[in-house]
Amino acid sequence: MPSQAEDAAHVATLIARAGASGALAGALGRARADRPDLRAETLDEGRAVDLLFTAAPAEAAAIAGLLEAIVADDPVDVIVQPLASRRKRLLIADMDSTMIGQECIDELADMVGLKPHVAAITERAMRGEIAFEPALRERVALLAGLPLGVIDTLLAERITLSPGATALVRTMRAHGAYTALVSGGFTLFTGPVAARIGFDENRANVLVHADGKLAGRVEEPILGQEAKLSALIELSNRLGLSRAETLAIGDGANDLAMIRAAGLGVAYHAKPKVAAEAAARIKSGDLSALLYAQGYRRAAWTE
């Protein structure tokens, strides 16, 4: 029976980067030496293991801190959460530098010889050093006159899916979850990317164009941090889901509101501000880490 401190079953999932089975074994050994009460169950030999324990929220947070200190700089990620709600029924995901390996606006800028300049603005915006909306307008204005055809070229030749993206989305959908790609980027990219990965829907900003060329403007209002949060809330309400049943993942400052609000908010190879505030961080592995975190064994994945 739960105590006054509301003890509950928790799971800490240790997930090694591919090829780092030795680091996982070492981290597991150190963890169980410090906390012999942690019960280990292997999810994927050499890749992922669950550590099960019962604790109040404050103690669970302390165990999470202990495990992160044990892992330190090893190529192993740690995600701690209540066991009962580990399987999520809604995924809200950022696109640029999360579901794909590039920043689309930086690649567009490369087509007009301005990638270093634009990429520097992008970096500052994603770190939260400057406001997202005016930074987006400034960068888009530099693209005026660019032929629309370059977008198809970029999609075909430069835009690459992040490892684990397809498995994450398709496995969650196969088990009844709803998935949405919600980006501060552009629909001309999110549409094709969402289709390739297998998302249920996608939302992003609309680039204004005429006569086959970009006009250097984006339709207002701009989809930024608050719109991402609104998408999480709207879809949760529509699907009748509790906060605990939701998962949000991103890397930049404009993802912070949805990461804070989700049942499991994940910073993915993220900017320092985002990593510091997220409940969970993937710093070593790929997106498949979120399947292990939800308790999916390798045989249950859909790719």
Long-range contacts (C-beta under 8 A, 24 or more apart in sequence): 3-56, 5-56, 5-58, 5-59, 6-56, 6-57, 7-54, 7-55, 7-56, 8-54, 8-55, 8-56, 8-57, 8-60, 8-82, 8-83, 8-84, 9-52, 9-53, 9-54, 9-82, 9-83, 9-84, 10-52, 10-53, 10-54, 10-55, 10-60, 10-63, 10-80, 10-81, 10-82, 10-83, 11-50, 11-51, 11-52, 11-53, 11-80, 11-81, 11-82, 11-83, 11-86, 11-295, 12-38, 12-50, 12-51, 12-53, 12-63, 12-64, 12-67, 12-78, 12-79, 12-80, 13-43, 13-48, 13-49, 13-50, 13-51, 13-78, 13-79, 13-80, 13-292, 13-293, 14-48, 14-49, 14-51, 14-67, 14-71, 14-76, 14-77, 14-78, 15-47, 15-48, 15-76, 15-77, 15-78, 15-79, 15-282, 15-284, 15-285, 15-289, 15-292, 15-293, 16-46, 16-47, 16-48, 16-75, 16-76, 16-284, 16-285, 17-75, 17-76, 17-284, 17-285, 17-286, 18-47, 18-285, 18-286, 20-74, 20-75, 20-76, 20-284, 21-45, 21-46, 21-47, 23-74, 23-75, 23-76, 24-48, 24-49, 24-76, 26-74, 27-67, 27-70, 27-71, 27-74, 27-76, 30-70, 31-66, 31-67, 31-70, 34-66, 34-70, 35-63, 35-66, 38-63, 43-292, 43-295, 43-296, 43-297, 43-298, 44-292, 44-297, 44-298, 47-292, 47-298, 48-289, 48-292, 50-295, 52-83, 74-284, 75-284, 75-285, 76-284, 77-281, 77-282, 77-283, 77-284, 77-285, 77-289, 79-264, 79-266, 79-280, 79-289, 79-293, 80-280, 81-264, 81-279, 81-280, 81-293, 82-244, 85-244, 85-245, 85-263, 86-293, 86-294, 86-295, 87-175, 87-294, 87-295, 88-172, 88-177, 88-245, 88-246, 88-247, 88-263, 88-264, 88-294, 89-176, 89-177, 89-178, 89-239, 89-241, 89-245, 89-246, 90-177, 90-178, 90-179, 90-180, 90-232, 90-235, 90-236, 90-239, 90-241, 90-245, 90-246, 90-247, 91-168, 91-169, 91-172, 91-177, 91-178, 91-179, 91-180, 91-246, 91-247, 91-248, 91-249, 92-180, 92-182, 92-228, 92-231, 92-232, 92-235, 92-246, 92-247, 92-248, 92-249, 92-258, 92-262, 93-169, 93-179, 93-180, 93-181, 93-182, 93-199, 93-248, 93-249, 93-250, 94-182, 94-183, 94-184, 94-228, 94-249, 94-250, 94-251, 94-252, 94-255, 94-268, 95-181, 95-183, 95-185, 95-189, 95-190, 95-193, 95-204, 96-183, 96-184, 96-185, 96-252, 97-126, 97-251, 97-252, 97-269, 98-162, 98-249, 98-250, 98-251, 98-255, 98-268, 99-161, 99-162, 99-165, 99-181, 99-193, 99-197, 99-287, 100-159, 100-160, 100-161, 100-162, 100-165, 100-193, 101-159, 101-160, 101-161, 101-162, 102-158, 102-159, 102-160, 103-185, 104-154, 104-159, 104-185, 104-186, 104-189, 105-136, 105-139, 105-140, 105-143, 105-185, 105-186, 107-154, 107-158, 107-159, 108-143, 108-146, 108-150, 108-151, 108-154, 109-139, 109-142, 109-143, 111-146, 111-150, 111-154, 112-142, 112-143, 112-146, 114-142, 117-142, 118-142, 125-252, 125-253, 125-254, 126-251, 126-252, 126-253, 126-254, 126-271, 127-252, 127-253, 127-271, 127-272, 127-273, 128-252, 128-253, 128-256, 128-271, 128-273, 128-274, 132-184, 132-222, 132-224, 132-225, 132-253, 132-254, 133-222, 133-224, 136-184, 136-205, 136-218, 136-222, 136-224, 137-217, 137-218, 137-222, 140-207, 140-214, 140-216, 140-217, 140-218, 141-216, 141-217, 142-216, 143-207, 143-214, 143-216, 144-213, 144-214, 144-215, 144-216, 145-213, 145-214, 145-216, 146-213, 146-214, 147-212, 147-213, 147-214, 148-188, 148-209, 148-212, 148-213, 148-214, 149-212, 151-188, 151-189, 154-189, 155-189, 155-192, 155-193, 159-189, 159-193, 161-193, 161-196, 161-197, 162-286, 162-287, 163-286, 163-287, 163-288, 164-285, 164-286, 164-287, 164-288, 164-289, 164-290, 164-291, 165-197, 165-287, 166-196, 166-197, 166-198, 166-303, 167-287, 167-288, 167-291, 167-301, 167-302, 167-303, 168-287, 168-288, 168-290, 168-291, 169-197, 169-198, 169-199, 170-197, 170-198, 170-302, 170-303, 171-291, 171-296, 171-300, 171-301, 171-302, 171-303, 172-291, 172-294, 173-198, 173-200, 173-302, 174-302, 175-296, 175-300, 178-235, 178-239, 180-231, 180-235, 182-223, 182-227, 182-228, 182-231, 182-232, 182-258, 183-223, 184-222, 184-223, 184-224, 184-228, 184-252, 184-254, 186-218, 203-227, 203-231, 224-254, 225-253, 225-254, 225-255, 225-256, 225-257, 225-258, 226-257, 228-254, 228-255, 228-257, 228-258, 229-257, 229-258, 229-261, 231-258, 232-258, 232-261, 232-262, 233-261, 247-290, 247-294, 249-287, 249-290, 250-274, 264-293, 266-290
